[in-house]
Amino acid sequence: MRLPRLRRRGLGLGSRLLMAALAWLFVEKRVPVTRLTVRAENAAALGLYTKAGFVLEATGQAMDWHR
């Protein structure tokens, strides 16, 4: 059964997927640091990345985060 699009938000799927990807990078591939860029107005992404342990490194047109 497929859920309507709006009902998928808030289920933690993005968090679980991101954490699994980061675990694979850091543990399996032994990547020491990863970075990403996100637009300042993307509040959902900012919350997701902060929750995952990313730290704001610089601000400007976009924000660069690292973990």
CORCORHU-V600146 format. One line per field, one symbol per residue. phi: phi as a letter, one per 30 degrees, with the letter a starting at -180 (. if undefined). psi: psi as a letter, one per 20 degrees, with the letter a starting at -180 (. if undefined). burial: # if it has 16 or more other C-alpha atoms within 10 Angstrom, else .. A space follows every 50 residues. Layout:
phi = ???
psi = ???
burial = ???
This chain:
phi = .cdeeddddiciddddddddddddddddchddbbbbbbdedddddedddd ddjdbdcablebcccbb
psi = ppqqghihqjijgggggghgggggghggikphqqqrpqqhimhggggghg hijqpphqrbhrppqq.
burial = ..............#...#..#.......................#..#. ...#.#.......##.#
